Amino acid sequence: MKGSGLPICLLLAVFYLCWKSSAGLRTLHLGSCAITTNLQEMRRRFSEIRDSVQAQDEIMDLRILRKAESLQDTKPVDRCCLLRRILRFYLDKVFRSYRTPDHRVLRRVSSLANSFLAIKRDLRLCHARMTCPCGEEATEKYSQILSHFEELQPRKAVVKVLGELGILLRWMEETE
């Protein structure tokens, strides 16, 4: 009779672990494509580096992601393509180029990059199933972001866009 509580404890432990690992999962609805990701974890990682990164930002009167008005007014059908291109942009131009002597910040940036890779993989599947079309609006908005980024000196542009990651994460949360 003493051992009868053990299976219940194990069951509760498994339930807790499953619940905890899925607690931050959100489904993003991007036109015909729906993906699940842990935005809460990405937001936590970004909040751990935000102050450090934004302290390096010398350009206070410009917001690349807002200036292009690229995110907030995007039609649902173009969200998948735009997000896929923005993720590729962050992976290829921002995370890869960001440098700091602070290893703690670099670990958080690496973790964010891994999260972006996972989302990009899921978006690639949507693209392969033809549920992630690239319309004219997505192409134009991405071009605006890239143009504003390239107007700045490379190091300053990387810091600026990394510091604006909160804008992207907020937009992703709104696509639920």
OpenMM code with the backbone's topology and positions (N, CA, C; nanometers):
from openmm import Vec3, app, unit

residues = "MET LYS GLY SER GLY LEU PRO ILE CYS LEU LEU LEU ALA VAL PHE TYR LEU CYS TRP LYS SER SER ALA GLY LEU ARG THR LEU HIS LEU GLY SER CYS ALA ILE THR THR ASN LEU GLN GLU MET ARG ARG ARG PHE SER GLU ILE ARG ASP SER VAL GLN ALA GLN ASP GLU ILE MET ASP LEU ARG ILE LEU ARG LYS ALA GLU SER LEU GLN ASP THR LYS PRO VAL ASP ARG CYS CYS LEU LEU ARG ARG ILE LEU ARG PHE TYR LEU ASP LYS VAL PHE ARG SER TYR ARG THR PRO ASP HIS ARG VAL LEU ARG ARG VAL SER SER LEU ALA ASN SER PHE LEU ALA ILE LYS ARG ASP LEU ARG LEU CYS HIS ALA ARG MET THR CYS PRO CYS GLY GLU GLU ALA THR GLU LYS TYR SER GLN ILE LEU SER HIS PHE GLU GLU LEU GLN PRO ARG LYS ALA VAL VAL LYS VAL LEU GLY GLU LEU GLY ILE LEU LEU ARG TRP MET GLU GLU THR GLU".split()
positions = [
    Vec3(0.0799, -0.1187, 0.0000),
    Vec3(0.0000, 0.0000, 0.0000),
    Vec3(0.0857, 0.1273, 0.0000),
    Vec3(0.2042, 0.1186, 0.0598),
    Vec3(0.2911, 0.2363, 0.0652),
    Vec3(0.3367, 0.2789, -0.0740),
    Vec3(0.3567, 0.1859, -0.1640),
    Vec3(0.4063, 0.2165, -0.2981),
    Vec3(0.2997, 0.2689, -0.3918),
    Vec3(0.1741, 0.2720, -0.3517),
    Vec3(0.0675, 0.3144, -0.4419),
    Vec3(0.0721, 0.4639, -0.4718),
    Vec3(0.1360, 0.5436, -0.3920),
    Vec3(0.1470, 0.6876, -0.4171),
    Vec3(0.2539, 0.7218, -0.5190),
    Vec3(0.3463, 0.6303, -0.5413),
    Vec3(0.4556, 0.6553, -0.6353),
    Vec3(0.4069, 0.6775, -0.7783),
    Vec3(0.3178, 0.5948, -0.8331),
    Vec3(0.2708, 0.6196, -0.9698),
    Vec3(0.2011, 0.7545, -0.9839),
    Vec3(0.1259, 0.7943, -0.8829),
    Vec3(0.0578, 0.9235, -0.8889),
    Vec3(0.1599, 1.0361, -0.8889),
    Vec3(0.2621, 1.0256, -0.8072),
    Vec3(0.3685, 1.1273, -0.8040),
    Vec3(0.4401, 1.1352, -0.9386),
    Vec3(0.4688, 1.0203, -0.9976),
    Vec3(0.5338, 1.0187, -1.1293),
    Vec3(0.4443, 1.0810, -1.2351),
    Vec3(0.3167, 1.0473, -1.2316),
    Vec3(0.2220, 1.1033, -1.3269),
    Vec3(0.2132, 1.2551, -1.3120),
    Vec3(0.2067, 1.3029, -1.1888),
    Vec3(0.2027, 1.4478, -1.1653),
    Vec3(0.3317, 1.5151, -1.2112),
    Vec3(0.4453, 1.4521, -1.1893),
    Vec3(0.5731, 1.5079, -1.2332),
    Vec3(0.5789, 1.5184, -1.3844),
    Vec3(0.5343, 1.4148, -1.4537),
    Vec3(0.5327, 1.4170, -1.6011),
    Vec3(0.4384, 1.5249, -1.6504),
    Vec3(0.3198, 1.5333, -1.5902),
    Vec3(0.2234, 1.6360, -1.6282),
    Vec3(0.2825, 1.7759, -1.6093),
    Vec3(0.3477, 1.7996, -1.4961),
    Vec3(0.4072, 1.9303, -1.4679),
    Vec3(0.5138, 1.9654, -1.5710),
    Vec3(0.5997, 1.8704, -1.6023),
    Vec3(0.7056, 1.8960, -1.7000),
    Vec3(0.6479, 1.9257, -1.8379),
    Vec3(0.5462, 1.8527, -1.8781),
    Vec3(0.4825, 1.8778, -2.0083),
    Vec3(0.4150, 2.0137, -2.0098),
    Vec3(0.3466, 2.0468, -1.9007),
    Vec3(0.2784, 2.1742, -1.8924),
    Vec3(0.3783, 2.2898, -1.8938),
    Vec3(0.4847, 2.2773, -1.8166),
    Vec3(0.5850, 2.3829, -1.8073),
    Vec3(0.6529, 2.4066, -1.9411),
    Vec3(0.6855, 2.3007, -2.0148),
    Vec3(0.7553, 2.3178, -2.1419),
    Vec3(0.6650, 2.3760, -2.2497),
    Vec3(0.5338, 2.3604, -2.2369),
    Vec3(0.4439, 2.4129, -2.3391),
    Vec3(0.3739, 2.5409, -2.2948),
    Vec3(0.4036, 2.5901, -2.1750),
    Vec3(0.3331, 2.7053, -2.1202),
    Vec3(0.3509, 2.8303, -2.2057),
    Vec3(0.4644, 2.8496, -2.2667),
    Vec3(0.4883, 2.9698, -2.3445),
    Vec3(0.4606, 2.9550, -2.4926),
    Vec3(0.4122, 2.8408, -2.5347),
    Vec3(0.3890, 2.8178, -2.6763),
    Vec3(0.2708, 2.8989, -2.7269),
    Vec3(0.2891, 2.9575, -2.8430),
    Vec3(0.1830, 3.0347, -2.9082),
    Vec3(0.1743, 2.9911, -3.0530),
    Vec3(0.0543, 2.9929, -3.1047),
    Vec3(0.0346, 2.9636, -3.2457),
    Vec3(0.0247, 3.0952, -3.3209),
    Vec3(0.1109, 3.1118, -3.4182),
    Vec3(0.1095, 3.2310, -3.5022),
    Vec3(0.0313, 3.1984, -3.6288),
    Vec3(-0.0656, 3.2833, -3.6603),
    Vec3(-0.1449, 3.2650, -3.7804),
    Vec3(-0.0953, 3.3650, -3.8845),
    Vec3(-0.0298, 3.3123, -3.9836),
    Vec3(0.0349, 3.3937, -4.0865),
    Vec3(-0.0296, 3.3619, -4.2209),
    Vec3(-0.1453, 3.4210, -4.2447),
    Vec3(-0.2193, 3.3866, -4.3651),
    Vec3(-0.2677, 3.2436, -4.3549),
    Vec3(-0.2340, 3.1608, -4.4533),
    Vec3(-0.2750, 3.0200, -4.4538),
    Vec3(-0.1792, 2.9322, -4.3740),
    Vec3(-0.0746, 2.9883, -4.3225),
    Vec3(0.0269, 2.9133, -4.2493),
    Vec3(0.0100, 2.9391, -4.0997),
    Vec3(0.0148, 2.8319, -4.0223),
    Vec3(0.0099, 2.8447, -3.8762),
    Vec3(0.1288, 2.7682, -3.8194),
    Vec3(0.2044, 2.8355, -3.7328),
    Vec3(0.3193, 2.7715, -3.6688),
    Vec3(0.3109, 2.7940, -3.5185),
    Vec3(0.3741, 2.7063, -3.4441),
    Vec3(0.3763, 2.7179, -3.2983),
    Vec3(0.5189, 2.7453, -3.2540),
    Vec3(0.5333, 2.8440, -3.1663),
    Vec3(0.6658, 2.8803, -3.1170),
    Vec3(0.6547, 2.9343, -2.9747),
    Vec3(0.7662, 2.9435, -2.9067),
    Vec3(0.7683, 2.9915, -2.7695),
    Vec3(0.8102, 3.1388, -2.7677),
    Vec3(0.7149, 3.2269, -2.7928),
    Vec3(0.7427, 3.3704, -2.7934),
    Vec3(0.7794, 3.4215, -2.6545),
    Vec3(0.7207, 3.3622, -2.5531),
    Vec3(0.7499, 3.4043, -2.4156),
    Vec3(0.8990, 3.3853, -2.3851),
    Vec3(0.9553, 3.2739, -2.4274),
    Vec3(1.0977, 3.2471, -2.4044),
    Vec3(1.1848, 3.3443, -2.4844),
    Vec3(1.1470, 3.3720, -2.6088),
    Vec3(1.2236, 3.4681, -2.6892),
    Vec3(1.2169, 3.6074, -2.6275),
    Vec3(1.0992, 3.6450, -2.5799),
    Vec3(1.0843, 3.7761, -2.5175),
    Vec3(1.1692, 3.7850, -2.3898),
    Vec3(1.1744, 3.6756, -2.3135),
    Vec3(1.2567, 3.6727, -2.1920),
    Vec3(1.4037, 3.6878, -2.2272),
    Vec3(1.4492, 3.6151, -2.3269),
    Vec3(1.5903, 3.6243, -2.3673),
    Vec3(1.6238, 3.7650, -2.4176),
    Vec3(1.5332, 3.8234, -2.4954),
    Vec3(1.5584, 3.9582, -2.5438),
    Vec3(1.5614, 4.0573, -2.4278),
    Vec3(1.4721, 4.0428, -2.3323),
    Vec3(1.4695, 4.1370, -2.2200),
    Vec3(1.5990, 4.1309, -2.1386),
    Vec3(1.6653, 4.0153, -2.1404),
    Vec3(1.7921, 4.0012, -2.0688),
    Vec3(1.9068, 4.0772, -2.1353),
    Vec3(1.8951, 4.1073, -2.2636),
    Vec3(2.0028, 4.1784, -2.3338),
    Vec3(1.9611, 4.3167, -2.3822),
    Vec3(1.8330, 4.3477, -2.3757),
    Vec3(1.7808, 4.4723, -2.4332),
    Vec3(1.8566, 4.5954, -2.3853),
    Vec3(1.8727, 4.6106, -2.2550),
    Vec3(1.9379, 4.7304, -2.2025),
    Vec3(2.0819, 4.7416, -2.2514),
    Vec3(2.1530, 4.6301, -2.2533),
    Vec3(2.2917, 4.6300, -2.2983),
    Vec3(2.3023, 4.6683, -2.4456),
    Vec3(2.2154, 4.6115, -2.5276),
    Vec3(2.2197, 4.6396, -2.6715),
    Vec3(2.1743, 4.7819, -2.6995),
    Vec3(2.0639, 4.8231, -2.6397),
    Vec3(2.0133, 4.9573, -2.6665),
    Vec3(2.1057, 5.0659, -2.6146),
    Vec3(2.1876, 5.0362, -2.5138),
    Vec3(2.2855, 5.1332, -2.4647),
    Vec3(2.3938, 5.1591, -2.5698),
    Vec3(2.4148, 5.0641, -2.6600),
    Vec3(2.5134, 5.0800, -2.7675),
    Vec3(2.4573, 5.1567, -2.8869),
    Vec3(2.3260, 5.1727, -2.8908),
    Vec3(2.2596, 5.2381, -3.0037),
    Vec3(2.2780, 5.3893, -2.9948),
    Vec3(2.3479, 5.4447, -3.0914),
    Vec3(2.3759, 5.5883, -3.0932),
    Vec3(2.2735, 5.6669, -3.1740),
    Vec3(2.1855, 5.5993, -3.2446),
    Vec3(2.0892, 5.6651, -3.3330),
    Vec3(1.9511, 5.6584, -3.2690),
    Vec3(1.9153, 5.7642, -3.1991),
    Vec3(1.7905, 5.7637, -3.1234),
    Vec3(1.6689, 5.8099, -3.2040),
    Vec3(1.6900, 5.8814, -3.3120),
    Vec3(1.5776, 5.9401, -3.3850),
    Vec3(1.5305, 5.8554, -3.5038),
    Vec3(1.5662, 5.7279, -3.5061),
    Vec3(1.5296, 5.6415, -3.6182),
    Vec3(1.4895, 5.5038, -3.5680),
    Vec3(1.3841, 5.4494, -3.6240),
    Vec3(1.3404, 5.3124, -3.5985),
    Vec3(1.3248, 5.2453, -3.7344),
    Vec3(1.4078, 5.1500, -3.7624),
    Vec3(1.4061, 5.0833, -3.8926),
    Vec3(1.2761, 5.0065, -3.9130),
    Vec3(1.2338, 4.9313, -3.8142),
    Vec3(1.1123, 4.8512, -3.8315),
    Vec3(0.9856, 4.9363, -3.8290),
    Vec3(0.9859, 5.0466, -3.7601),
    Vec3(0.8678, 5.1340, -3.7589),
    Vec3(0.8666, 5.2275, -3.8782),
    Vec3(0.9829, 5.2826, -3.9136),
    Vec3(0.9897, 5.3799, -4.0219),
    Vec3(0.9350, 5.3209, -4.1507),
    Vec3(0.9618, 5.1948, -4.1721),
    Vec3(0.9154, 5.1292, -4.2938),
    Vec3(0.7665, 5.0960, -4.2865),
    Vec3(0.7061, 5.1171, -4.1687),
    Vec3(0.5669, 5.0792, -4.1473),
    Vec3(0.5433, 4.9388, -4.2018),
    Vec3(0.6423, 4.8549, -4.1812),
    Vec3(0.6430, 4.7252, -4.2457),
    Vec3(0.5654, 4.6173, -4.1742),
    Vec3(0.5422, 4.6341, -4.0482),
    Vec3(0.4844, 4.5235, -3.9747),
    Vec3(0.3365, 4.5424, -3.9430),
    Vec3(0.3024, 4.6505, -3.8807),
    Vec3(0.1681, 4.6670, -3.8263),
    Vec3(0.0570, 4.6577, -3.9304),
    Vec3(0.0782, 4.7092, -4.0481),
    Vec3(-0.0282, 4.7140, -4.1491),
    Vec3(-0.0189, 4.6023, -4.2521),
    Vec3(0.0574, 4.4995, -4.2241),
    Vec3(0.0759, 4.3924, -4.3215),
    Vec3(-0.0502, 4.3074, -4.3310),
    Vec3(-0.0933, 4.2831, -4.4534),
    Vec3(-0.2108, 4.1984, -4.4762),
    Vec3(-0.1789, 4.0562, -4.4293),
    Vec3(-0.2783, 3.9867, -4.3737),
    Vec3(-0.2549, 3.8498, -4.3255),
    Vec3(-0.1910, 3.7582, -4.4299),
    Vec3(-0.2293, 3.7711, -4.5547),
    Vec3(-0.1755, 3.6829, -4.6586),
    Vec3(-0.0259, 3.7050, -4.6809),
    Vec3(0.0257, 3.8241, -4.6469),
    Vec3(0.1673, 3.8556, -4.6687),
    Vec3(0.2535, 3.8366, -4.5438),
    Vec3(0.1933, 3.8062, -4.4304),
    Vec3(0.2682, 3.7952, -4.3048),
    Vec3(0.3702, 3.6817, -4.3063),
    Vec3(0.3335, 3.5686, -4.3620),
    Vec3(0.4241, 3.4531, -4.3639),
    Vec3(0.5519, 3.4867, -4.4406),
    Vec3(0.5357, 3.5383, -4.5599),
    Vec3(0.6519, 3.5712, -4.6429),
    Vec3(0.7370, 3.6798, -4.5773),
    Vec3(0.6707, 3.7846, -4.5268),
    Vec3(0.7455, 3.8930, -4.4642),
    Vec3(0.8234, 3.8426, -4.3433),
    Vec3(0.7596, 3.7618, -4.2601),
    Vec3(0.8294, 3.7080, -4.1427),
    Vec3(0.9457, 3.6195, -4.1858),
    Vec3(0.9250, 3.5362, -4.2853),
    Vec3(1.0328, 3.4481, -4.3334),
    Vec3(1.1530, 3.5306, -4.3797),
    Vec3(1.1272, 3.6373, -4.4524),
    Vec3(1.2372, 3.7230, -4.5001),
    Vec3(1.3045, 3.7982, -4.3857),
    Vec3(1.2254, 3.8461, -4.2895),
    Vec3(1.2830, 3.9183, -4.1750),
    Vec3(1.3679, 3.8241, -4.0901),
    Vec3(1.3209, 3.7019, -4.0701),
    Vec3(1.4002, 3.6053, -3.9938),
    Vec3(1.5326, 3.5770, -4.0638),
    Vec3(1.5283, 3.5595, -4.1954),
    Vec3(1.6514, 3.5365, -4.2719),
    Vec3(1.7447, 3.6572, -4.2578),
    Vec3(1.6875, 3.7767, -4.2631),
    Vec3(1.7638, 3.9012, -4.2455),
    Vec3(1.8326, 3.9039, -4.1092),
    Vec3(1.7584, 3.8727, -4.0025),
    Vec3(1.8183, 3.8710, -3.8683),
    Vec3(1.9269, 3.7645, -3.8588),
    Vec3(1.9018, 3.6477, -3.9157),
    Vec3(2.0005, 3.5396, -3.9079),
    Vec3(2.1261, 3.5722, -3.9889),
    Vec3(2.1100, 3.6237, -4.1092),
    Vec3(2.2237, 3.6477, -4.1988),
    Vec3(2.2992, 3.7773, -4.1712),
    Vec3(2.2270, 3.8819, -4.1347),
    Vec3(2.2915, 4.0134, -4.1232),
    Vec3(2.3072, 4.0638, -3.9799),
    Vec3(2.2178, 4.0250, -3.8908),
    Vec3(2.2191, 4.0829, -3.7565),
    Vec3(2.2895, 3.9909, -3.6568),
    Vec3(2.2318, 3.8744, -3.6308),
    Vec3(2.2908, 3.7847, -3.5308),
    Vec3(2.4336, 3.7457, -3.5679),
    Vec3(2.4570, 3.7198, -3.6935),
    Vec3(2.5895, 3.6765, -3.7392),
    Vec3(2.6940, 3.7876, -3.7248),
    Vec3(2.6502, 3.9129, -3.7359),
    Vec3(2.7447, 4.0249, -3.7349),
    Vec3(2.7600, 4.0926, -3.5992),
    Vec3(2.6712, 4.0647, -3.5077),
    Vec3(2.6766, 4.1337, -3.3788),
    Vec3(2.7988, 4.0897, -3.2986),
    Vec3(2.8723, 4.1867, -3.2464),
    Vec3(2.9922, 4.1598, -3.1670),
    Vec3(2.9846, 4.2373, -3.0362),
    Vec3(3.0246, 4.1692, -2.9296),
    Vec3(3.0357, 4.2317, -2.7985),
    Vec3(3.1313, 4.1469, -2.7161),
    Vec3(3.2045, 4.2085, -2.6236),
    Vec3(3.2928, 4.1290, -2.5372),
    Vec3(3.2156, 4.0556, -2.4268),
    Vec3(3.0881, 4.0866, -2.4105),
    Vec3(3.0069, 4.0274, -2.3047),
    Vec3(2.9556, 3.8895, -2.3486),
    Vec3(3.0139, 3.7838, -2.2918),
    Vec3(2.9774, 3.6473, -2.3314),
    Vec3(2.8341, 3.6120, -2.2926),
    Vec3(2.7826, 3.6706, -2.1875),
    Vec3(2.6438, 3.6461, -2.1465),
    Vec3(2.5481, 3.6949, -2.2550),
    Vec3(2.5750, 3.8130, -2.3077),
    Vec3(2.4912, 3.8685, -2.4149),
    Vec3(2.5039, 3.7827, -2.5407),
    Vec3(2.6248, 3.7403, -2.5729),
    Vec3(2.6443, 3.6562, -2.6917),
    Vec3(2.5684, 3.5240, -2.6805),
    Vec3(2.5636, 3.4665, -2.5615),
    Vec3(2.4877, 3.3416, -2.5421),
    Vec3(2.3387, 3.3646, -2.5643),
    Vec3(2.2869, 3.4773, -2.5168),
    Vec3(2.1442, 3.5087, -2.5359),
    Vec3(2.1144, 3.5345, -2.6833),
    Vec3(2.2042, 3.6030, -2.7506),
    Vec3(2.1863, 3.6285, -2.8943),
    Vec3(2.1882, 3.4966, -2.9707),
    Vec3(2.2783, 3.4076, -2.9340),
    Vec3(2.2851, 3.2759, -2.9974),
    Vec3(2.1563, 3.1971, -2.9741),
    Vec3(2.1028, 3.2062, -2.8548),
    Vec3(1.9778, 3.1381, -2.8227),
    Vec3(1.8624, 3.1946, -2.9056),
    Vec3(1.8574, 3.3267, -2.9203),
    Vec3(1.7551, 3.3888, -3.0046),
    Vec3(1.7705, 3.3439, -3.1494),
    Vec3(1.8940, 3.3368, -3.1962),
    Vec3(1.9189, 3.2913, -3.3341),
    Vec3(1.8688, 3.1480, -3.3526),
    Vec3(1.8905, 3.0627, -3.2545),
    Vec3(1.8404, 2.9249, -3.2639),
    Vec3(1.6879, 2.9208, -3.2690),
    Vec3(1.6230, 3.0062, -3.1928),
    Vec3(1.4768, 3.0138, -3.1972),
    Vec3(1.4291, 3.0601, -3.3339),
    Vec3(1.4990, 3.1575, -3.3909),
    Vec3(1.4632, 3.2069, -3.5240),
    Vec3(1.4834, 3.0974, -3.6292),
    Vec3(1.5895, 3.0185, -3.6141),
    Vec3(1.6120, 2.9074, -3.7077),
    Vec3(1.4971, 2.8064, -3.7033),
    Vec3(1.4469, 2.7784, -3.5854),
    Vec3(1.3361, 2.6836, -3.5719),
    Vec3(1.2098, 2.7379, -3.6397),
    Vec3(1.1809, 2.8656, -3.6203),
    Vec3(1.0637, 2.9261, -3.6843),
    Vec3(1.0830, 2.9268, -3.8355),
    Vec3(1.2026, 2.9622, -3.8794),
    Vec3(1.2313, 2.9669, -4.0232),
    Vec3(1.2121, 2.8284, -4.0858),
    Vec3(1.2516, 2.7243, -4.0153),
    Vec3(1.2331, 2.5873, -4.0645),
    Vec3(1.0846, 2.5581, -4.0855),
    Vec3(1.0020, 2.5972, -3.9879),
    Vec3(0.8578, 2.5753, -3.9995),
    Vec3(0.7980, 2.6574, -4.1140),
    Vec3(0.8463, 2.7791, -4.1306),
    Vec3(0.7971, 2.8627, -4.2401),
    Vec3(0.8385, 2.8065, -4.3755),
    Vec3(0.9546, 2.7448, -4.3800),
    Vec3(1.0005, 2.6818, -4.5043),
    Vec3(0.9038, 2.5700, -4.5455),
    Vec3(0.8534, 2.4968, -4.4466),
    Vec3(0.7554, 2.3922, -4.4752),
    Vec3(0.6272, 2.4519, -4.5323),
    Vec3(0.5827, 2.5635, -4.4760),
    Vec3(0.4643, 2.6316, -4.5298),
    Vec3(0.4904, 2.6768, -4.6727),
    Vec3(0.6082, 2.7303, -4.6957),
    Vec3(0.6450, 2.7769, -4.8299),
    Vec3(0.6440, 2.6598, -4.9282),
    Vec3(0.6950, 2.5455, -4.8860),
    Vec3(0.6983, 2.4272, -4.9723),
    Vec3(0.5574, 2.3773, -5.0035),
    Vec3(0.4637, 2.3967, -4.9112),
    Vec3(0.3241, 2.3547, -4.9333),
    Vec3(0.2430, 2.4624, -5.0032),
    Vec3(0.3100, 2.5683, -5.0463),
    Vec3(0.2460, 2.6801, -5.1164),
    Vec3(0.1452, 2.7561, -5.0286),
    Vec3(0.1677, 2.7580, -4.8973),
    Vec3(0.0800, 2.8338, -4.8074),
    Vec3(0.1499, 2.9580, -4.7531),
    Vec3(0.2604, 2.9954, -4.8163),
    Vec3(0.3370, 3.1126, -4.7722),
    Vec3(0.3787, 3.1931, -4.8952),
    Vec3(0.2808, 3.2472, -4.9676),
    Vec3(0.3149, 3.3199, -5.0906),
    Vec3(0.3798, 3.4549, -5.0616),
    Vec3(0.4627, 3.4984, -5.1534),
    Vec3(0.5277, 3.6287, -5.1406),
    Vec3(0.4611, 3.7262, -5.2368),
    Vec3(0.3730, 3.8074, -5.1809),
    Vec3(0.3043, 3.9072, -5.2607),
    Vec3(0.3871, 4.0340, -5.2732),
    Vec3(0.3343, 4.1261, -5.3489),
    Vec3(0.4035, 4.2527, -5.3735),
    Vec3(0.4232, 4.3327, -5.2454),
    Vec3(0.3226, 4.3319, -5.1574),
    Vec3(0.3328, 4.4081, -5.0329),
    Vec3(0.4469, 4.3558, -4.9451),
    Vec3(0.4577, 4.2238, -4.9297),
    Vec3(0.5648, 4.1658, -4.8484),
    Vec3(0.7011, 4.2008, -4.9064),
    Vec3(0.7132, 4.1919, -5.0382),
    Vec3(0.8392, 4.2234, -5.1048),
    Vec3(0.8759, 4.3698, -5.0853),
    Vec3(0.7779, 4.4584, -5.0995),
    Vec3(0.8031, 4.6017, -5.0852),
    Vec3(0.8412, 4.6377, -4.9416),
    Vec3(0.7714, 4.5821, -4.8453),
    Vec3(0.8006, 4.6135, -4.7056),
    Vec3(0.9373, 4.5608, -4.6640),
    Vec3(0.9718, 4.4423, -4.7094),
    Vec3(1.1035, 4.3892, -4.6780),
    Vec3(1.2120, 4.4757, -4.7430),
    Vec3(1.1891, 4.5187, -4.8643),
    Vec3(1.2858, 4.6063, -4.9334),
    Vec3(1.3062, 4.7364, -4.8572),
    Vec3(1.1989, 4.7902, -4.7988),
    Vec3(1.2109, 4.9128, -4.7187),
    Vec3(1.2989, 4.8899, -4.5968),
    Vec3(1.2764, 4.7795, -4.5287),
    Vec3(1.3568, 4.7472, -4.4103),
    Vec3(1.5035, 4.7358, -4.4494),
    Vec3(1.5304, 4.6603, -4.5537),
    Vec3(1.6677, 4.6402, -4.5999),
    Vec3(1.7312, 4.7727, -4.6424),
    Vec3(1.6569, 4.8569, -4.7118),
    Vec3(1.7079, 4.9864, -4.7566),
    Vec3(1.7452, 5.0752, -4.6378),
    Vec3(1.6580, 5.0823, -4.5368),
    Vec3(1.6871, 5.1640, -4.4184),
    Vec3(1.8071, 5.1082, -4.3425),
    Vec3(1.8184, 4.9773, -4.3378),
    Vec3(1.9313, 4.9121, -4.2711),
    Vec3(2.0619, 4.9478, -4.3425),
    Vec3(2.0614, 4.9410, -4.4741),
    Vec3(2.1836, 4.9643, -4.5525),
    Vec3(2.2233, 5.1109, -4.5591),
    Vec3(2.1335, 5.2028, -4.5211),
    Vec3(2.1671, 5.3446, -4.5170),
    Vec3(2.2618, 5.3765, -4.4017),
    Vec3(2.2639, 5.2909, -4.3002),
    Vec3(2.3464, 5.3139, -4.1815),
    Vec3(2.4805, 5.2431, -4.1937),
    Vec3(2.5764, 5.2867, -4.1134),
    Vec3(2.7032, 5.2155, -4.1061),
    Vec3(2.6754, 5.0747, -4.0541),
    Vec3(2.7463, 4.9741, -4.1049),
    Vec3(2.7146, 4.8349, -4.0708),
    Vec3(2.7023, 4.8057, -3.9214),
    Vec3(2.7975, 4.8448, -3.8410),
    Vec3(2.7926, 4.8156, -3.6961),
    Vec3(2.6729, 4.8828, -3.6307),
    Vec3(2.6499, 5.0092, -3.6656),
    Vec3(2.5375, 5.0829, -3.6072),
    Vec3(2.4042, 5.0235, -3.6511),
    Vec3(2.3984, 4.9780, -3.7746),
    Vec3(2.2749, 4.9179, -3.8255),
    Vec3(2.2431, 4.7880, -3.7520),
    Vec3(2.3445, 4.7059, -3.7278),
    Vec3(2.3250, 4.5790, -3.6575),
    Vec3(2.2751, 4.6045, -3.5155),
    Vec3(2.3367, 4.6983, -3.4465),
    Vec3(2.2957, 4.7313, -3.3099),
    Vec3(2.1532, 4.7873, -3.3099),
    Vec3(2.1233, 4.8740, -3.4058),
    Vec3(1.9906, 4.9348, -3.4152),
    Vec3(1.8828, 4.8276, -3.4312),
    Vec3(1.9019, 4.7379, -3.5259),
    Vec3(1.7997, 4.6367, -3.5545),
    Vec3(1.7912, 4.5323, -3.4427),
    Vec3(1.9028, 4.4977, -3.3820),
    Vec3(1.8984, 4.4049, -3.2692),
    Vec3(1.8222, 4.4679, -3.1533),
    Vec3(1.8422, 4.5965, -3.1314),
    Vec3(1.7693, 4.6676, -3.0264),
    Vec3(1.6209, 4.6804, -3.0547),
    Vec3(1.5815, 4.6670, -3.1813),
    Vec3(1.4405, 4.6756, -3.2208),
    Vec3(1.3721, 4.5393, -3.2234),
    Vec3(1.4401, 4.4376, -3.1783),
    Vec3(1.3832, 4.3037, -3.1804),
    Vec3(1.2498, 4.2966, -3.1052),
    Vec3(1.2336, 4.3788, -3.0044),
    Vec3(1.1068, 4.3831, -2.9308),
    Vec3(0.9895, 4.4200, -3.0195),
    Vec3(1.0120, 4.5077, -3.1176),
    Vec3(0.9068, 4.5465, -3.2118),
    Vec3(0.8639, 4.4251, -3.2933),
    Vec3(0.9609, 4.3482, -3.3398),
    Vec3(0.9301, 4.2276, -3.4175),
    Vec3(0.8561, 4.1250, -3.3320),
    Vec3(0.9019, 4.1018, -3.2102),
    Vec3(0.8376, 4.0045, -3.1223),
    Vec3(0.6944, 4.0460, -3.0887),
    Vec3(0.6724, 4.1750, -3.0677),
    Vec3(0.5375, 4.2251, -3.0397),
    Vec3(0.4457, 4.2006, -3.1606),
    Vec3(0.4977, 4.2262, -3.2804),
    Vec3(0.4198, 4.2015, -3.4021),
    Vec3(0.3870, 4.0523, -3.4154),
    Vec3(0.4843, 3.9682, -3.3864),
    Vec3(0.4599, 3.8240, -3.3932),
    Vec3(0.3506, 3.7826, -3.2943),
    Vec3(0.3510, 3.8420, -3.1753),
    Vec3(0.2477, 3.8108, -3.0762),
    Vec3(0.1100, 3.8531, -3.1250),
    Vec3(0.1049, 3.9605, -3.2002),
    Vec3(-0.0234, 4.0109, -3.2503),
    Vec3(-0.0790, 3.9278, -3.3648),
    Vec3(-0.0002, 3.8373, -3.4203),
    Vec3(-0.0483, 3.7564, -3.5323),
    Vec3(-0.1198, 3.6313, -3.4851),
    Vec3(-0.1401, 3.6179, -3.3560),
    Vec3(-0.2070, 3.4983, -3.3022),
    Vec3(-0.3482, 3.4896, -3.3526),
] * unit.nanometer
topology = app.Topology()
chain = topology.addChain("A")
for resn in residues:
    res = topology.addResidue(resn, chain)
    for name in ("N", "CA", "C"):
        topology.addAtom(name, app.Element.getBySymbol(name[0]), res)
